[in-house]
């Protein structure tokens, strides 16, 4: 767990001849199957040989030959100690017997010194003794980390899902061939309000920024010009879909196009009067599908280029004449274009489409989290995963709880984790004035692992965006602006520090020739009682702020406060964020918009809640639903948020409100009141967070319903399975 500020100065309690080692058991692969009809439920036992007090066990993983434990244990070892790791089958009545034995690993003192801080290792399981008749197979992934080491290397998985650390080193050390093609195509020239984008499958499309719409076809090429008789450029190939539609493959960049590259070159390179109205070659981006062969017909029907009157008449008079090339610029006289800000709902719809294309079709991102150590257990699980794994469907399980995750557990996990990881006691963040939000701590290096934790926190923010989960990420507006590479302005400082904003505003609006100030291009900071002077420019402490240079001073001050002073920490966080959500996907988003979709809404409107409520085994006018909304109408906003968490797993709403509550697999699931006749009236209401459903017995009175509901919200924790 990251060290708190108070714990940094604590010294190791071990003796001079002992050392503390953290042993992490990631999982095992390809275990032996001894029973014909069922799979084992493996668990792992870790022991320091000759020391009965240092014996630990993981939880069992049911019905698998490839268990994932993701558990760690802290050991105190002397130079003569050795470690034994044994895998057992919990299904056996006498698990730790010959019939339940699945393999073991013995790590000698010499091997411990070699494996320590060497990163995750894949060790072969073997028999307990050479005379053991039972066959053993499989491998176990472990790491040994000194408590003073910065961090261990992440486990790397190969294409088959096997643990393979050497693969990462081969990729990192492999020399790059000079001139090797990149993933993105050589982008053709497009109008200023268009962007060339590429889907994860390599299909090129053209995005119209003001409207949020896109097209498979180049906006400057008329639709009736479908092909050319000239030779294709080098590395290009023309193919045909199953329904006879032509498309083009660029083997140089491994991308596919619907527009003939010869026509793009022809219409863009020669400068003449344009004949295409750009506004007529865009369509709703919701029509874009992941593969062209399934979608080009729908798209082509929506694309109708309109020619200018002169060019249109010329084309009708000479239908066989080759259309003149055009330049992709504004016509003369220029066409007046009204560019409006794209509505955030349109941008959110486009974002969901792009993120859906990044999500692998199969597989899950399985996380086993401890509710009592949610920060550290989450850090260990998330840090070892590849970006590709983080984009798979989330499946969260709390240790010692039987709940199945169809969305609700993941929402609760992220809510608990967000509160924990932003706690200033870990030294990673600081409260702003009034404690309404947090900022990155410039002195976070007091925690030696701070950069790896910032990278982890960035991944968590990316997970929340990718999986459409709202969290209470109480960062400042400048933080969100920096995350989408937007410039920070003086007005943004007001939400961070009202006093600094007032001072800078006064400098900006005051004539310093008439009212000079005793301020230089330097800042004074207090770092754990030590006063330090930071110069904004060389020899800045000797340069006074005047009327002529005050603009430069304010800009340098903002850069230092929000960029230079925390640059290393923020870049680590941003890298983790972009592991899950690539930066190009958020191009065109503002910091305010990013904050809205990440945090959602925290104000709950009872009338809106009632409007979007469904009823099962009852109607909205029946007694139980009427009582429910009468009861909650007397709740405060804090109590309503706790009730919402009890029902949905989150204290926050999407920006669309109750109409877009998330259910299973990112689908919308409205809040549902289910009256259950078979439940005892002495029982508490039950919440199904994955389906946003509240099961309510037929209580005899509203007072009893209210007291039972209050007790369920305030006193229950955890998940079970019916």
N, C-alpha and C positions, 0 to 999 in steps of 0.2 A: 504494500500500500504506500502511496506517496507520503513522504515524511511531512509532518506538520511543522510549523515554524518553531513550536516549543520543543519539538523532539529532535531537532537537528543537532544539537550539541551533546546529545546523549552518547555515551561510549558503549562499546560492546561489553557485555557482561561475561563473556567467555574467559577462560583462563588463558595464560600466555601460550600453553601447549595445545589449545583447541581452537577451532575455527567454526564459524557458522556457514552452512551451505544450504541453499534452497534447492530442493529436488522437485522438479516439475514432471508429472506423468501426463503426457498429452493424450496417448491412446495406443492401441495395438492394431495390427493388420494381419489378416489371413490366419486366424487362430484355428486350431484343430476342432473338428466337429465329431464328438464321441457318440452322441445319441443320433439315431437314424431319423427320428420323427420330429425332433425339435432342436432349436439352436440354443447355445449356452447363454447365460446371463453373467458375463465376466465382471469381476472386480479385481483390484490390485492391492497387494499388501506390501508395504515398505517397512524394512527393519534394519536397524544398525546391529550387526551381529555381535552378540555378547552384551547387549544393552537392552533389557526388556522394557525400559521406560521409553525408548525411542522406537515404537512400533505404531504404524499408522495404516489405515485402510481407506480406499476410495469407496464411493457408492457403486453399486452394480448397475450395469447397463443391460437392459432386457433384450433378449432374442437377437443377438448379433455376433458375427465373427470379427467385426471391425469396431470395437468399442472406442468411444471418445470420452475420457474422464476429465481432462483439463483441470487437474488438481495439483496443488503444490504443498510441500511440507518443509518446514525449517528444521534442520538437524544440527547438532553440535558434535563435531567429529574431531578425534585426535589423529595423529599421524599413523596410528596402528589400526584404526577402525576400517571395516569393510561394510559394504551395503548389499543387501539381498532384496530383490524385487520379484515377487511371485504372483502369478495370475491364477485365479481360482474361478470355478463355476458356482455361482450362488444357487443354482437350481438343485444341486445335490443336497440331500438331507444332511449329509456330513460333508459340507463344502470343502473344508480343508483336510481332505483325505486323498487317497490315491485316485479315486474315481472322479474327484472334483478338480484335480490338478491339470492346468493347461500350459504350464511352462514357467521358467524362472530365469533370472539373470543374476549372476554374482559379480559384483564390482570390487576388485581388490584395492588396497590402499594405493598402489602404484597407478592403477587405472583411474582412480578418483582424481589424482593430481593431473592426469592427462585430459580427463573429460571436463574438469572444472573450467567454466567460462569459455568452453569451446563451442557453445551453441547447442541446439537440439541434435541428438544423435539417434540413429536407428539401430537398435541392438537386437541380435538374433536370440530368440528364446531357446532354451535347452532343457534337458532332463535334470531332475534334482540329483541324480547320480547315474553313473554309467551302467549300473545294473538294473535300472528302472525299465521294466518291459513296455510301459506305455509310450506310444509315439507322440512326439511334440513337434509343432511347427508354428511359424509366425514370427513377427517382429514387434518390438515395443519402442515407442519414441519417448525419450527422456532428455532432460537437460539438468546439469548441475551448475548452479550459479553462486558465486561468492556474494555475500551480503553487501560488500563494498564495490561490486562490479556495477557498471552503468546499466547494462541490460543485456539479456541474451538475444541471440539472433532469432528471427522468426522461423517457424517451420515452413518449409517450402514443399508444396505438393506438385507432383508431376501430372501429366494429362490423365493418368489412370487413377488419380486420387491417392497415390502413394507418397509417403514422406521421403523427401529427397532434397537435402540441403545443398548437395554439390551442384544441383541444377542451377540454383540461383547464382553461384559463383561463376559457373560456365557462361551464363548469360551476361553477367556484369563484366567479365574479363574478356569476352569475345571481341576481337577487333572489328570495328565497323568498316564495311567495304566502301571505299570512296565512290560517291556517285550512286549509291544504292537508292532505289525509289522509296519514297515515304508513303505513308498511308493516304495522305490527302492528295487530290489531283492538282495539276497545275490549273489554277482557277482561271476560267475565261473572264473577260471583261463584262461587267454587268452594270446596270444603272446604280446610282449612289444609294437608292433606298432598297436595293436587293442584296442578298448575301448568298454565296455558294456554300451549301452544306452537304454533309455526307452522313448517311445512316450507318449504324454499326455493321450492316451487311455490305457496305461499300457502294450503295446507290446514291448518285448525285441528284440533288434537287435544289430548287431556287426559292429562297425565303424572302417574302416581301415584308420588311420590318414594320412599316407604319400600320399595316392591317393585320399582321400576324398570320398571313396566308402563304401558301407555298404551291409550287408546281413542279412536275417532273421535267418540264420543257423550258428551254432557255427563253427569257422574256423578249429577246430581240429577234428571234427567228420566227417568221410567219408559220402558222400551223400547216398551211397547204404545201410548204416546202419540206418534204419529208426525207428526201435523199438527194444524193449527188452522184454523178458518174465519175468523178475524179477518184484517184487512188486514196485509200485511207492512210492516215499518218502511221508512222512506224510504231509497232506494238499494239495497234488497234485491230479489233475483229468485229464483224457484224454477225449477229445471231438473230434467231426468230423464236418467239414464245410459242407455246402449244396452240394458241389461237391465231397465229400468223402475224403477230405484231413484231416489228423490227426493233432491236435495241443494240447498243454498241458497248463492247468491253474494252477497257483500257488496261492492258496487261502491264504497262509501265507502273501504274499506281494502284492496280487491282481494284478498279472501280467500274461501275456500269452506268450508262447514260441512255436516255431516251432521245436526245437530240443528236443528230449526225454531227460529229466533230468538224467535218468539212464545211457544213453550213455555218457553224459557230465562227470558224475562221473567216469564212467569206463575208458574213454580215457584220463582223466586228472590226475587221482590219481596214476596210475601205470607208472613207468618210464622205457621206452624202446626206441628203435630207431624210430623216427617219420617216417610215410609213406605218409604224406599229404603235398603237396606243397601249402603253404598258399596263394601264389599269384593267385592260380586258384580257390579260393572259394570266390572271391569278385566280385561285379558287380556294375554297375552305380547306384549311390544313387538316381538318378531321378526316378528309377523304384519303390522306396519305396512308398507305399500307406498307408493311415491312418489305414485301417483295414485289417487284414490278410486274411479274407475270400474272399476278392476281388482281392488279389494280389499274393497269394502264388504260383499259377501256373506260372505266368510270371517270378517270381524270381527263381523258381526251375529249369527252363529251362536254366538259365544262370550260374548255379553252377555245375561245372564238376570237382570234385576232381581228381587229377592225382596221381597215386601211383608210387613209385620208381620202378625201373626195377625188382629188386629181389622180392619185395612184390607183384608187378603186376603179375609176373609169378606164384608165390605161390597162388595167389587168383584164377587164371584161372585153375590151376591144382587141387585145392581143393575148389570148389565153395561153399560147404556147411560148410566149416570150419569157425569158429568164428574169426573175424578180431582181431588181437592183440591190446591191449590198447596202446595208445601213450601218451607221455608227450608233452605238448605244449611248447617246447623250440626248439632252433636251433639244427639241426642235427650235428653229428660229422662225418667227419670234417665239420666245420661250413659253411653254405651257404652264400656267399657274397651277401649282399643286398645293392642296391643303393637307398638310400632314398633322394628324391629330395623335394625341397620346393613346397608345393601345390600352384598352381596358384590361385590368389585371386578371379578370376571369378568362379573357381570350388568351392571354399569355400563359395562365395556369393550365388551360386546356392543352396548349401546344407543348408546355413543359412535360405534362403527364404522358403525352404521346412519345416524346423523345426519350424519356426515362424508361418507358415500357419497352422500347426497342433495345435498350441496353440490358434488360433483365434476361438472364439465361432462362431457357424454356424449361429445363429440368433442374432438380436439386433443391436443397434447402440450406439456409444459413442457420445451423443448429447451435444454440448457445445454452449452456447450463450455468446458471447464475446463483450465487449465494445471496439470500436476502439480507443477511447480516454483514456481508462484506461485498456489497454490490459494486463498489468502485474497483477494488482490486481484482475480483473475479471477472468483471467485465473487461478490464484492461488486459488481462491475460488471454481471454478468449478472442477479443477483437484484434489485438496486436499481431497475432499469429496468422490471421486470415489474409488471403489475397484480395485485392479489390474486386475481382470477379465473384468471389464467394460472398462478399458483403452485399452484392446486388441480387442475390438469390432470395427467395421468400424466407422471411424471418420465422424461426421456430424457437421460442424462448421457453425454458423450463427452469423454475425455481427449485433448488435442491430441497429434498424432503417434502415436496408438494406434488400432487398428482395431476394438476391441471394440464389440459391440452391446449396448445396455443393456436387459435385461429384469428388472432389479431389483438385480443384483449390483454393477454399476458405481455406482449411486446410493448403495448402502450403503457402498461403499468411499469414495466422495467425501465423504459426510457424516462418516465416521469421521476422515478426514484433515483436513477443515475444522474439526471440533470441537476437535481437538488444537491446531490453529494459532490459531484465533480466541480461545481462552481463555488463550493465552500471556501472562503478565503483562508481558513485555518491550514489548508494544504500549501499555502504560499504561492499558488499559481495565479490567483486573481485578487483584486482589491475592490472593496466597495467604493462607489462614487459618493458624492455628497448626498446625504439623506438615505443612503443604503437602498436606493431604488434599482440600481443596476450594478454590474461589475465590469472592471477593465483588467487587462492583462497586467500582472505585476512586473515592473521593470527589473526587480531584484529576485525574480523567480529562480535564478540559478542557485539560490540557497538549497534548493532541492536538486541533487546531482542528476536525477532522471527527468528534469523538467521538460526537455525537448521531446522526449518520447511520449510523455503524458499530453503535451499539447497536440502532437500528431494524433494520438488516440482521441482526444476531445474533438478534433476536426473531423475525424471519421464518424463520431457519434452525431455531429450536426449534419453530416452528409447522409447518414442513415435515416435520420428523421425526415429530411427533404425527400429522399428517394422513396421511402415507404409511406409517405403521406401521414406522418404522425406529428401532432402538434406538441411542443414541449415548452416549458417555461424558461426559455433561453434569455435571461435578463441581461443581455449585452447592450452596450450603448449604440446609438445610430452610427457614429463613425466606424465602429467595428463592422457592422453590416455593409457599409459603403466600401470599406477596404476589401471585404470578402468578395465583392463583385468588381473590384478594381475601379471604384468610383472615387473621385477627388473629395476630400474632406473640406468643408467650408467653415467659416467662422461661426455661422449660425448653428452648426452642428455641435459646437462646444457647449452651448447653453444647457443641453440635457445632461452633460457630464459634470460640469463645474460652473455654477452660476457666477461665482466670484471671478474666476479667470475670464469668463466670457465678458463680464461687465468691464473688467480692466482693459481687455483688448479692444472692446467696442469704444471705450472712452479714448484710447490712443488713436483709433481710426478716425473718429469724428472730431477730434480736437486739433486745433492749429498749434503744433508744438513750437512754432516760432514765437507765439505769444505766451504760451504756457509750457515751457520746457520741463522735461522730467529727468530724473536721475536714474536712468535705466540703460544698461549696456546689452550687447549681443552675447549674453551669457545667462545661464540659469544656475540656481543654487538648489541642491537636493540634499535631503537628510536620509542617509542609508544606515539604518540600525544605529543611529546616534552619531554617525560620522558625516560631517558637512563636506560636500563635494561641490566643485564648480565645473559646470559643463559649458564650453564655449560653442556657440552656434556657428561661428565662422572663425578662421584663424585669427588669433589675437583679439577675439571678440570682447573680452573683458575690458579692453582699452577703447572700444568704439561705442560711442553714445548713440542712442536712438533719437533721430531727428525727424523733422517733417518730410525730408526728402527720402529717408530710408525706412520709414516706419512700415510701409507695405511689405518690404522685404523681411523685416523683423517678424511681423505677424505670421508670414508664410513659413519662415524658418522655425518659429515657435510651434506652429501646428504640426509641421513635419516631424519635429523632435518628439512632441507629446504623443502623436498617434502612429508614427512610423519608425523613425530612427531609434527611439528609446526602447522599443519592443520588437524590432525588426526580426531578429532571429526567432523569437517565440512565435510571432505571428506567421512567419513563413512556414514553420513546422506545422502549425494548425491548419493553414491554408492548403498545404500539401496533403494532409490527411483528409480534408474536406473534398479536395479534387480527386482523391482516390475513388470516391463514390460518385460524386457529381462533377463531371468534367467542366472546366471553366468555360468552354465555348458554348455550352448549353445555356448558361446564365447570361450570355452576352445580350445586352439590351435591358437587363433587369436593374432596377434601382435598389439602393440599400433599404429604403422604406418598404418596397414590395417584398424583398427577401425576408425582412422581419415579419411581415404579415403572414406569409405562408408558413414560416417556421413556428411562429408563436400562436397563430390563430387568434381566436377571441376568448376572453375570459369573462366577459359580461354575459349573464344568462337572463334571457327574457322569457317569463313564464308563458305569455300568450303565444310567442313563437314556438316554444316547446310543445304546448298543447296542440297547436295547429299541425305539427309534423309528427304527432303520436299515432301509432297504430294500436289496435286492440285485438286480443285473441281470446276467444271464449267469452267475449263481452263486447259492449259498444262504448263509445266515448261518453255517452250520457248515462251509463249505468253507475251504480253506487260506488264501486271500487275506484274507477278512474276519476269520478267527481271528487271523492274524498282525497285522492292522491294530490290533485292540483290545488285543492283547498288547503291541504297541509303544507305543501311546498311554497305556497304563496306567502306564508308567514316566515320563511327562511331568509336569513341574510345571504349576501352574495358568497361569503365564505362557506356557509353551510350548503348552499346550492352547488358550489364547486366540489365539495366533498361527496355530495350525493351523485353528481355526475361522474366522479371517479369511481364510485362504488358500482355504477351501472355500466360504464363504458371503459373503465381503466385509465381515463385521462381526465384531468381537471379543466381541459381546454377544448374549445370547439374549433372546427375548420372555419375559415373566413366566410364560407357560405352559410354557416350556422347549422341548425338542427336538420336542415334538408339534406345535408351531405355527411352525416355521421358515417364513419368507416366501419365496415364489417369484415367479413372474411375475404381474403384475396383482393383487397383494395376496393371491393364493391360497396355500394351504399346500403346501409342497414338502418332504417329509421328506428327510433325508440319505440319499444313495444311493451304494453302492459298485458301480462298473461294471467288471467284468473284461473287458479288450479283448484278444482273441487276436491281433489284427493289429499291436499295438504292440510295438516292439522292447524286449527286457528291459534294454537299455542306456538307454532313454528314462526321463525323469522322470514321475511321476504328474501328470496334468492335472486342474485344477479348473474346473468350470463354475459360477461363483458365482450365476448367475441360476436355476439348477436345483438348487443344493446337491448337486452330483454330483461324485464323484472317479473319474476314469478311471485304472485301474491295469493295467499289463502283468502277464503271468504270470511274476513273478520266481521265480528258482530257489530262493532262500532267504530267510528272515525277516531276516537281517542285511543283505542287499542291499536288500530292500524298505525297511528302516528307514533306511539311509543315503540312499537316493534320496528318500524322503519328507522327511527332514530338510533335504536340499539344496534341494528344491523350495520348502519353506516359508521357508527363511532367505535364499535367494539370488535368487528370482524376483520381478519387479515388472512391473505393466502387463498389458494385455489384447491378445489377437489374435483372429482369426476363422478358423475351420476351414471 
